[in-house]
Amino acid sequence: MNLVIVGAQWGDEGKGKIVDYLARDADTVIRYSGGANAGHTIVVDDATYKLHLVPSGIIYPGTTVVLGSSMVIDPQSLMEELSRLEAAGISWKGRVFISDRAHLVLPGYKERDREKDSARKTPLGTTGRGIGITYALKAFREGVRFADVFDSEMFIDLDEKDKAFIDSYRSSLKSMVFDVTAFMSGQKNKRVLFEGAQGVLLDLDCGTYPYVSSGCSSSFGAAAGTGIGPRDLDGVIGVFKAYTTRVGNGPFPSEFREDRDGNLGHTIREIGHEYGTTTGRPRRCGYLDLVSLRYACRTASIDSLALTHLDVYDTFDEIKACVGYRYKGREIADFPTSNEVLSSAEPVLKSFPGWKQDISSCGTYDSLPERARTYVSFIESFTAVPADIISVGSNRSQTILRKSFWS
């Protein structure tokens, strides 16, 4: 069975925790897109693991993890991350594999990435890790794949620094690089989780272009990035927060504004620890945008939702969600393509009474306060997708599962 985990907002939704939670019953976890610009945090009891390239299933000792074909991978960052995992007591050798079709991020790409973004009239807010340049060179057919690391003829046009960089990692990578399509053909009767990076609204095609990631951040990338066809995907779980956040530039209709919402943005950021796992940058915060969430569900074929950070609202008297946009005197019910509209639109808000209760120890849906369930029910009704997973805290154990995904 093949299940896809995708971000249903602008990334940072808590995908790492949801993948980790479901991976306890998975045979394989395969990351299908993105690079070291992603950041997934997993909390198990008193231990916290911060992952950037390695799939979240690595924490389980019997799980195989794969870095897929549509990823762009910096070998130095990967080996450093594996070393940190080993120092934390996580044995990874013989369990971590890389698709031979994935592309390498080379040292020179990072500086080009930063220079490109700073030269833009309106910078995109890139992490400067060479991700965009690597994807661009891939599209220009000038990139370097992991299969090419062992083919000396591919290096004729590379500069000497990049050649030396590849040489220094060739022996370390040899045992990890494999044919992912052949591997997946043997997984037909296994339980496989497909882990996305960023989120649907950052997808190159259906996101808020040009303020998007350079790769495929939506669920349809799971097939292309893992060597299987789309008909082999059995379900898509969309992860979203009880509010909305965004990192970097780009339109954000439901973003908190000090003149309208007072100190709400700062409050949510501090309670929710809304700082980037990869960069440490403070995240922009706003009301839950149900218009964009419904759009994500439609475009990514999301058939189950995973709601995270619901506990952030435990102390609030009132909670609001965005149910539409108001632009030049008219209301908009669907998520628009135009950045001008998205940037100028005002959120149409619906209010809900707060539950004023600590929900972090709730283990079932019925044990949640009635007002919390009312909030969840409205989300389900608006998006027409059930919230089958509800996270009430950062720890693995603070998760409410409302259906069995592997049956």
C-alpha positions as CSV (number, residue, x, y, z in Angstrom):
1,M,0.0,0.0,0.0
2,N,1.3,3.4,-1.0
3,L,0.4,6.5,1.1
4,V,1.5,10.1,0.3
5,I,2.0,12.7,2.9
6,V,1.9,16.2,1.5
7,G,1.9,19.7,3.0
8,A,-1.5,21.4,2.4
9,Q,-0.3,25.0,3.1
10,W,3.0,26.8,2.5
11,G,5.2,24.2,4.2
12,D,6.1,23.9,7.9
13,E,2.8,22.1,8.7
14,G,4.3,19.3,10.8
15,K,4.7,16.7,8.1
16,G,7.7,15.2,9.8
17,K,5.7,14.3,12.9
18,I,2.9,12.8,10.8
19,V,5.3,10.8,8.7
20,D,7.1,9.6,11.9
21,Y,3.8,8.6,13.5
22,L,2.6,6.6,10.5
23,A,6.0,5.1,9.8
24,R,5.9,2.9,12.8
25,D,3.8,0.5,10.6
26,A,5.6,1.2,7.3
27,D,8.3,-0.9,5.6
28,T,9.7,2.0,3.6
29,V,9.6,5.8,3.7
30,I,10.6,7.6,0.5
31,R,11.1,11.3,0.2
32,Y,10.2,12.4,-3.3
33,S,11.1,16.0,-3.7
34,G,13.1,19.1,-2.5
35,G,16.4,19.4,-0.8
36,A,18.1,20.6,2.3
37,N,15.8,23.6,2.4
38,A,13.2,21.4,4.1
39,G,13.1,21.0,7.8
40,H,11.2,18.2,9.6
41,T,11.2,18.1,13.4
42,I,10.4,14.9,15.3
43,V,10.0,14.7,19.1
44,V,10.1,11.3,20.8
45,D,9.9,11.5,24.6
46,D,12.8,13.7,25.6
47,A,14.6,13.5,22.3
48,T,14.3,15.9,19.4
49,Y,15.5,15.1,15.9
50,K,15.8,17.8,13.1
51,L,15.9,16.3,9.6
52,H,16.5,18.1,6.3
53,L,17.3,15.5,3.7
54,V,16.8,12.1,5.4
55,P,13.2,10.9,5.4
56,S,11.5,11.0,8.8
57,G,11.1,7.2,9.0
58,I,14.8,6.9,9.9
59,I,14.0,7.0,13.6
60,Y,12.4,3.5,13.4
61,P,15.3,0.9,13.4
62,G,13.6,-1.5,11.0
63,T,12.5,1.0,8.4
64,T,14.2,1.6,5.0
65,V,14.4,5.2,3.9
66,V,15.0,6.4,0.3
67,L,15.9,9.8,-1.1
68,G,13.9,9.9,-4.4
69,S,14.6,10.8,-8.0
70,S,13.1,14.3,-7.9
71,M,15.2,15.4,-4.9
72,V,18.3,17.6,-5.2
73,I,20.9,16.5,-2.7
74,D,24.0,18.1,-1.3
75,P,26.3,15.2,-0.4
76,Q,28.1,17.2,2.3
77,S,24.8,18.1,4.0
78,L,23.6,14.5,3.7
79,M,26.7,13.0,5.3
80,E,26.7,15.6,8.1
81,E,23.1,14.8,8.8
82,L,23.8,11.1,8.9
83,S,26.7,11.7,11.3
84,R,24.4,13.7,13.7
85,L,21.9,10.8,13.6
86,E,24.6,8.3,14.4
87,A,25.8,10.4,17.3
88,A,22.2,10.5,18.6
89,G,22.2,6.7,18.6
90,I,20.3,6.1,15.3
91,S,21.9,3.4,13.2
92,W,21.5,4.2,9.5
93,K,24.0,2.2,7.5
94,G,22.3,-0.3,5.2
95,R,19.0,1.6,5.6
96,V,19.5,4.8,3.7
97,F,19.4,4.7,-0.1
98,I,19.5,7.4,-2.9
99,S,17.9,7.2,-6.3
100,D,20.6,7.2,-9.0
101,R,18.4,9.7,-10.8
102,A,18.5,12.3,-8.1
103,H,20.6,15.4,-8.8
104,L,23.6,16.7,-6.8
105,V,23.8,20.2,-5.4
106,L,27.4,21.3,-6.0
107,P,29.2,24.0,-4.0
108,G,29.2,26.6,-6.7
109,Y,25.4,26.4,-7.0
110,K,24.9,27.9,-3.6
111,E,26.6,31.2,-4.3
112,R,24.9,31.4,-7.7
113,D,21.6,30.9,-5.9
114,R,22.2,33.7,-3.4
115,E,23.4,36.1,-6.2
116,K,20.4,35.3,-8.4
117,D,17.9,36.0,-5.6
118,S,19.6,39.2,-4.4
119,A,19.6,40.5,-8.0
120,R,15.8,40.2,-8.4
121,K,13.7,43.3,-8.1
122,T,11.6,41.4,-5.5
123,P,13.7,38.7,-3.9
124,L,11.9,35.4,-3.3
125,G,13.5,34.8,0.0
126,T,15.5,31.7,-1.0
127,T,17.4,29.7,1.7
128,G,20.5,30.1,-0.5
129,R,21.2,26.3,-0.5
130,G,21.6,25.9,-4.2
131,I,18.2,24.3,-4.6
132,G,16.8,26.6,-7.4
133,I,20.0,26.5,-9.4
134,T,20.2,22.7,-9.3
135,Y,16.6,22.4,-10.5
136,A,17.3,25.0,-13.2
137,L,20.4,23.1,-14.4
138,K,18.3,19.9,-14.4
139,A,15.8,21.5,-16.7
140,F,18.6,22.8,-18.9
141,R,20.0,19.2,-19.1
142,E,23.2,20.4,-17.5
143,G,22.9,18.8,-14.1
144,V,24.8,16.0,-12.4
145,R,22.9,12.9,-11.3
146,F,24.1,10.5,-8.7
147,A,24.4,7.8,-11.5
148,D,26.9,10.2,-13.1
149,V,29.1,10.3,-10.0
150,F,30.5,6.9,-11.2
151,D,30.8,8.0,-14.9
152,S,34.0,10.0,-15.4
153,E,32.9,11.2,-18.9
154,M,30.1,13.3,-17.3
155,F,32.7,15.5,-15.5
156,I,34.4,17.0,-18.6
157,D,32.6,20.4,-18.3
158,L,32.7,20.8,-14.5
159,D,35.2,23.1,-12.8
160,E,38.0,21.6,-10.8
161,K,36.4,22.5,-7.4
162,D,33.2,20.6,-8.2
163,K,35.2,17.7,-9.5
164,A,37.2,17.5,-6.3
165,F,34.0,17.8,-4.3
166,I,32.5,14.8,-6.1
167,D,35.6,12.8,-5.7
168,S,35.7,13.3,-2.0
169,Y,32.2,11.7,-1.6
170,R,32.3,9.0,-4.3
171,S,33.3,6.2,-2.0
172,S,30.8,7.2,0.8
173,L,27.9,7.3,-1.7
174,K,28.6,4.1,-3.6
175,S,26.8,1.8,-1.2
176,M,23.7,4.0,-1.0
177,V,23.0,4.8,-4.7
178,F,20.6,2.4,-6.4
179,D,17.9,2.0,-9.1
180,V,14.7,3.2,-7.3
181,T,12.4,1.9,-10.0
182,A,13.7,-1.7,-9.6
183,F,13.5,-1.3,-5.8
184,M,9.9,-0.1,-5.9
185,S,8.9,-3.1,-8.1
186,G,9.6,-5.3,-5.2
187,Q,7.5,-3.2,-2.8
188,K,4.1,-4.0,-4.2
189,N,3.0,-5.9,-1.1
190,K,4.7,-3.6,1.3
191,R,3.6,-0.5,3.3
192,V,5.3,2.5,1.7
193,L,5.0,6.2,2.9
194,F,5.8,8.9,0.4
195,E,7.1,12.0,2.2
196,G,6.8,15.4,0.5
197,A,8.6,18.6,1.2
198,Q,7.3,22.2,1.5
199,G,3.6,22.3,0.5
200,V,1.0,22.4,-2.2
201,L,0.9,26.2,-2.2
202,L,4.7,26.2,-2.9
203,D,4.4,23.8,-5.8
204,L,6.0,25.1,-9.0
205,D,2.8,24.6,-11.0
206,C,-0.1,25.1,-8.7
207,G,1.5,27.3,-6.0
208,T,1.7,31.1,-5.7
209,Y,4.2,31.5,-8.6
210,P,6.8,32.9,-8.6
211,Y,6.9,32.7,-4.8
212,V,7.2,28.9,-4.9
213,S,9.7,26.1,-4.5
214,S,11.7,25.0,-7.6
215,G,10.4,21.4,-7.5
216,C,7.2,19.5,-7.3
217,S,5.7,20.1,-3.8
218,S,2.3,18.5,-4.5
219,S,1.2,14.9,-4.3
220,F,1.5,14.3,-8.0
221,G,5.3,14.5,-7.6
222,A,5.2,11.3,-5.5
223,A,5.0,9.1,-8.6
224,A,7.5,11.0,-10.7
225,G,10.0,11.1,-7.8
226,T,9.9,7.4,-6.9
227,G,9.8,5.4,-10.1
228,I,6.2,4.3,-10.1
229,G,3.0,5.4,-11.9
230,P,0.3,7.6,-10.4
231,R,-2.2,4.7,-10.4
232,D,-0.1,3.0,-7.8
233,L,-0.8,5.7,-5.2
234,D,-3.5,4.5,-2.8
235,G,-4.2,7.7,-0.7
236,V,-3.1,11.2,0.0
237,I,-2.9,12.8,3.5
238,G,-2.7,16.5,3.6
239,V,-1.1,18.1,6.7
240,F,-2.1,21.5,7.8
241,K,-1.9,23.7,11.0
242,A,-4.9,25.1,12.9
243,Y,-3.6,28.4,11.6
244,T,-1.5,29.3,8.6
245,T,2.2,30.3,8.3
246,R,4.5,31.2,5.5
247,V,8.3,31.8,5.3
248,G,9.8,34.2,2.8
249,N,8.1,36.6,0.5
250,G,4.8,36.1,-1.4
251,P,1.1,36.8,-1.0
252,F,-0.6,35.7,2.2
253,P,-4.2,36.9,2.4
254,S,-5.0,35.7,5.9
255,E,-1.7,37.0,7.5
256,F,-2.1,38.8,10.8
257,R,-1.8,42.6,10.7
258,E,-1.0,44.6,13.7
259,D,-3.5,47.4,12.8
260,R,-6.3,44.9,12.6
261,D,-5.3,42.0,14.8
262,G,-3.0,43.6,17.4
263,N,-0.4,41.3,18.9
264,L,-2.0,38.1,17.6
265,G,0.8,37.3,15.2
266,H,3.5,37.5,17.8
267,T,1.4,35.5,20.3
268,I,0.8,32.6,17.8
269,R,4.5,32.6,16.8
270,E,5.7,32.2,20.3
271,I,3.2,29.6,21.5
272,G,3.6,27.6,18.3
273,H,7.4,28.1,18.2
274,E,7.1,29.3,14.6
275,Y,10.7,29.6,13.6
276,G,12.2,27.8,10.7
277,T,13.9,24.4,11.4
278,T,16.4,25.0,8.6
279,T,17.0,28.8,8.8
280,G,15.7,29.9,12.2
281,R,13.8,32.7,10.5
282,P,10.5,33.7,12.2
283,R,7.5,32.5,10.2
284,R,4.7,34.8,9.1
285,C,1.5,33.8,10.8
286,G,-2.1,34.2,10.0
287,Y,-5.6,32.9,10.4
288,L,-6.4,29.4,9.1
289,D,-7.0,30.0,5.4
290,L,-9.8,27.5,4.5
291,V,-10.0,28.8,0.9
292,S,-6.4,27.8,0.2
293,L,-6.8,24.6,2.1
294,R,-9.8,23.6,0.0
295,Y,-7.8,24.4,-3.1
296,A,-4.9,22.2,-1.9
297,C,-7.3,19.4,-1.3
298,R,-8.7,19.7,-4.7
299,T,-5.5,20.0,-6.7
300,A,-3.6,17.3,-4.7
301,S,-6.4,14.7,-4.4
302,I,-6.2,14.9,-0.6
303,D,-8.6,12.3,0.8
304,S,-7.6,12.7,4.5
305,L,-6.4,15.7,6.5
306,A,-4.0,15.7,9.4
307,L,-4.5,18.7,11.6
308,T,-1.5,19.9,13.7
309,H,-0.9,22.6,16.4
310,L,-4.6,22.5,17.5
311,D,-3.3,22.9,21.1
312,V,-1.8,26.3,20.3
313,Y,-5.3,27.7,20.6
314,D,-5.9,26.2,24.1
315,T,-5.9,29.6,25.9
316,F,-7.9,31.6,23.3
317,D,-11.3,33.1,24.0
318,E,-12.1,33.3,20.3
319,I,-10.7,31.7,17.2
320,K,-11.2,32.9,13.7
321,A,-10.7,31.3,10.3
322,C,-10.7,32.7,6.8
323,V,-13.7,31.5,4.7
324,G,-13.4,33.8,1.7
325,Y,-11.6,36.9,0.3
326,R,-12.9,40.4,-0.2
327,Y,-11.3,42.2,-3.2
328,K,-12.4,45.6,-4.5
329,G,-15.8,45.3,-3.0
330,R,-16.6,41.7,-4.1
331,E,-16.2,38.4,-2.3
332,I,-14.1,35.6,-3.8
333,A,-14.9,32.0,-2.8
334,D,-12.1,30.2,-4.7
335,F,-8.3,30.5,-4.5
336,P,-7.2,33.0,-7.3
337,T,-4.1,32.7,-9.4
338,S,-3.4,36.4,-9.5
339,N,-0.8,37.6,-7.0
340,E,-2.2,41.1,-7.2
341,V,-5.6,39.8,-6.0
342,L,-4.0,37.6,-3.3
343,S,-1.8,40.4,-2.1
344,S,-4.6,43.0,-1.9
345,A,-7.5,40.8,-0.7
346,E,-8.9,41.0,2.8
347,P,-9.8,37.8,4.6
348,V,-13.5,37.2,5.3
349,L,-13.4,35.8,8.8
350,K,-15.7,33.4,10.7
351,S,-15.5,33.3,14.5
352,F,-15.5,30.3,16.8
353,P,-15.6,30.3,20.6
354,G,-12.4,29.0,22.2
355,W,-12.4,25.9,24.3
356,K,-10.2,27.3,27.1
357,Q,-8.8,23.9,28.1
358,D,-5.5,22.0,27.9
359,I,-6.0,19.4,25.2
360,S,-2.4,18.1,25.1
361,S,-3.4,14.9,27.0
362,C,-6.5,14.1,24.9
363,G,-6.0,10.6,23.3
364,T,-9.3,10.3,21.4
365,Y,-11.4,12.6,19.3
366,D,-14.4,12.3,21.7
367,S,-12.2,13.4,24.6
368,L,-11.6,16.8,22.9
369,P,-13.7,19.7,24.2
370,E,-16.9,20.1,22.3
371,R,-15.8,23.6,21.0
372,A,-12.6,22.1,19.6
373,R,-14.6,19.4,17.8
374,T,-16.9,22.1,16.4
375,Y,-13.8,23.9,14.9
376,V,-12.6,20.6,13.4
377,S,-16.1,19.7,12.0
378,F,-16.3,23.1,10.3
379,I,-13.0,22.5,8.6
380,E,-14.2,19.1,7.4
381,S,-17.4,20.5,6.1
382,F,-15.7,23.4,4.3
383,T,-13.1,21.3,2.6
384,A,-15.2,18.2,2.2
385,V,-12.3,16.1,3.5
386,P,-12.2,14.3,6.9
387,A,-9.6,15.2,9.5
388,D,-8.4,11.7,10.3
389,I,-5.4,12.7,12.3
390,I,-5.3,15.4,15.0
391,S,-2.1,16.4,16.7
392,V,-2.4,18.0,20.1
393,G,1.3,18.5,20.9
394,S,4.8,18.1,19.5
395,N,5.5,14.6,20.9
396,R,4.8,11.5,18.9
397,S,2.4,10.3,21.6
398,Q,0.2,13.4,21.4
399,T,-1.6,12.2,18.3
400,I,-5.2,11.3,17.8
401,L,-5.8,8.7,15.0
402,R,-9.4,8.5,13.8
403,K,-9.0,5.8,11.1
404,S,-6.6,3.0,10.2
405,F,-4.5,3.9,7.2
406,W,-2.8,0.6,6.5
407,S,-5.9,-1.6,6.3
